[in-house]
């Protein structure tokens, strides 16, 4: 979720980060919310919530403090 004062200039590095993860086979789906409050991405091939935390900690939106990222383990069928 975007924090107040969100810097739109961080969107391009964030998308590049997602493209890198996608090229590594780690992102299944990604996209922004219609109301522009944030977005979501679905990681695949991740063995633990800790590994997922390590991955999203490198997201430019996190490293620059622009967004709060919330992780959930999802056992989809």
Secondary structure, 3 states (H helix, E strand, C coil): CECCCCCCCHHHHHHHHHHHHHHCCCEEEEEECCCCCCEEEEECCCCCHHHHHHHHCCCHHHHCCCECCCCCCCCCC
